[in-house]
Amino acid sequence: MGRALSESPPLFREKRKASFMQQKEVPEALRSKGISAEVIEALSDFKGEPGWLKEKRLHAWRTFERMPMPTLRDEAWRYTDISDVSIEDFAPYAPSPDVTSEGDLPEAVQTLIREGEENSALLVQHNSETTYSRVDEELARRGVVFTDLHTALEEHEDLVREYLFGLVPEDYDKFAALSAAAFSGGSFLYVPRGVDVEVPIQSYRWLDVVGSIMPRTLVVVEEGASVTYIDEYASADGADPAFSNGAVELYVGEGANLRYVSLQNWERNVLHFNTIRSSTEKDATINSLVVSLGSQLSRTNVEAGLTAAGGDSEMLGLYFADMEQVLDHHTLQDHIAPNAHSDLLYKGALRDESLAVFSGLIRVEPGAQKTDAYQTNRNLILGTDEAMAVSLPNLEIMADDVKCSHGSTTGQVDEVELFYLMSRGIPRREAEKLVVYGFFGEVTSRIPLRGLKEKLDRAIEGKIGLGFEERVA
């Protein structure tokens, strides 16, 4: 067995305030498959939530019931078939175990933490509830709040209420409505004015039972503050289908800086839906990186709202689809205010019988003069004609003094390049690996987090390391 966290170097232990969560007995209504208004009410009662939040959940559930399930006839879903997805097939809640020490965390989670980025605060959501969290005492003294969303509601209700559901409301789409109705666990990060958090903050979502996980992430970075926050999703291998449905709301205050990373590496039994939306105030900067490697089917919406002058958004994406995976990304660079900048680069590799969909829109509102916006999507297909990449970059410009461009490319691995490498004694699979690393380098070179880059390298190597027949054997 690997080294437990309690045996880790001092950086894991010293000057940390840790919380271990004891779990309550879960009502039968939450354990059974299917979801209803009665189940939503039972969930809110189980958590002891304030009345306004229970009513918000029930309103979201009514919105969910009114909205039809997306089909291939819907423009936003015409390449991704979810006709086999039925919410009724999943229990709305996945019970979590008790954790009384760091060593009680699953060994796989301990490995993820050891192999990840050094962090100044950490939260682990195991199935539907947070089971462990810790924050550097120095951060707490400076007013940084990092905890699960339900603890935040108890201790900082007014602050949470001000921002929760503001960027991903229940009427955004059907899955957002379900998230607002049935979310559990999740995380809340608040960085006060002028506070610079130099070491990243990290959360892990771990799923190891059949059922649903519906976390919400709420980040508020006040004026002149800065922070890096990493959300990672992983699971135990399993044959039975599981369901993940998340929402991420990122508020970046005037002159503030937020670097946000979403790393999705579920096992292949998981269906994953997530919406990530940000809002930047005057002269604020947000750098986002969305990595999609796992799941059977994944749909991720990523939207940057440049709501004030001088805002800057860098949107990076990296995805690698194999076997029969479907990885679908929809992005929006929404320029509302003048003199703002956005730059999007999404790169994906595909092999076997997989499907990757990218649909991106730069929208420039009439008042957003002097906008500077770029969007690029590139796809690399490895060794097969059966993998398919769909790339749909779009512009919607309603101002006349702007600089905007968009483009996409899709191509096979260059056999001449492979031959050149193989002629120097490099086996074909190693040569493919070098080509893919080089292809993704345009994205990974922009990541200033060494631990994260090393983790991505290992994940990409795992994708390339075995042929299709070996991976399905």
Beta strands, then each sheet from edge to edge (+ up, - down):
strand 1: 16-20
strand 2: 121-126
strand 3: 129-136
strand 4: 145-147
strand 5: 187-191
strand 6: 201-207
strand 7: 212-213
strand 8: 216-221
strand 9: 226-235
strand 10: 242-252
strand 11: 257-265
strand 12: 270-280
strand 13: 285-292
strand 14: 297-306
strand 15: 312-321
strand 16: 326-335
strand 17: 341-351
strand 18: 355-364
strand 19: 372-382
strand 20: 388-397
strand 21: 403-412
sheet 1: 1+ 3- 2+ 6+ 9+ 11+ 13+ 15+ 17+ 19+ 21+
sheet 2: 4+ 5- 8- 10- 7-
sheet 3: 4+ 5- 8- 10- 12- 14- 16- 18- 20-
end
